[in-house]
Amino acid sequence: MGIGSLTDDLLRGIENRIDSASEALFDPVIRLGVTGLSRAGKTVFITSLIANLMDRGRMPALTGAAQVQAAFLQPQPDDTVPRFEFETMLAALTGPEPHWPEGTRTISELRLSFRIQPSGLLGAIRGPRTLHLDIVDYPGEWLLDLGLLELSFRDWSKAALARLPRRPMGPEYLATLAAHAPAEALNEPDAQSLAAAFTAHLHASRAAGFSDCSPGRFILPGEMAGSPALTFAPLPEGAAPRGSLAREFERRFEAYKSQIVKPFFRDHFAKIDRQVVLVDVLGAVHSGPEALEDLRRAMGAILTAFRPGQTGFLGALLGRKRIEKILFAATKADHLHHTQHPRLTAITEALLREARDRADFAGAATQAMSIASLRTTTEEDLPHKDGPLPAVRGKLLDGRSAVLYPGELPADPAQLLAPARSGAQRWLDGDYGIMGFAPAPITLRPHEGPPHIRLDRAAQFLIGDKL
């Protein structure tokens, strides 16, 4: 590590300690990171959470809500980070013709401040206090990149190539790769062709429901599109002489880690106090055993990334700041009748079990739950010859009304996880269907946010102790 890097780390450590001292002496701040994997509804979650924290009539499980005199939006503290467009997103969800807003494709931020009147004698003496909640929104694809920091190009290539035959457009990439040798001289058009084929594979895998589609910036490149740091792809083992394709791809892989991944986590992730990871478990189940197994592995990698107190490079990167709480929320619970919600939660907890048992969280609290950030359905019983089926009714994306019985999730999560881990190609005991529902027209009454399922319990776990 060079002198410049050591100086940067020292200065950032001083800045973090100044920030901590300021929070202790003045108004406390909670930095809540929100990310999601593969269409989990991150934008809708943030929008509904803010709206329901500002108007708390639908938040009975948020026990500190009674002490909140007011909640209001303020200018965010980071002038170089785009603002989360809350007003635009809320208008899309609750307007005369409600529709799903376009998801955010980069990092954004919003500050929500609470004026709180503490209860009891101390509250009467102190008077109201202010608590700031800084919500940091970033793509889940970027979160999975953290795992790359501990991999060499050879190790990453080996893992990526092993997955390709079984994933969408993986064979197409392998066919493109067959025309090249790692030791051949670098030719930029060939490098771009390989990177384009690998990127197409990542996009197809994401669309098919797979979770681990890293490097994440290949899918969401932003201003980095076309740069050399995003123009590489996995290669088989072989000689890598100077000027070869393999040597250059290795250099670009290291540049991706040092110039894209590390700065993001150093400047944003390392400052987070609490974290929400939104997961489309139902979508993975619907996509099949391979997608569910990929989700399990991705969640394990995420928990490893969040582990506070670890030593080595990642420990130095994250500094001494500890992530205190991590919530894994299975979204789209409104696609199921409430009688199946405990089974959805149990599956989510089982997906986390191995990683939680293996990791030492050094005091960090984790929890899994099933939520719907915006409820889009109503429940009803569907007549059937063997008895009524617990179903949900909603408006489809094409405007038609439909009643859905997606199938019964198993009471024992092992009935899904075992075939997924064994490499099964499809479910043996049944298919699990989901539909895409559109937001239902709603009329917001005074002091009430949008309808949801368990968003108040999620908020209680994340910030209830601070209220």
Order of alpha helices (4+ residues) and beta strands (2+ residues): alpha-beta-alpha-beta-alpha-beta-alpha-beta-alpha-alpha-alpha-alpha-alpha-alpha-alpha-beta-alpha-alpha-alpha-beta-alpha-beta-beta-beta-beta-alpha-alpha
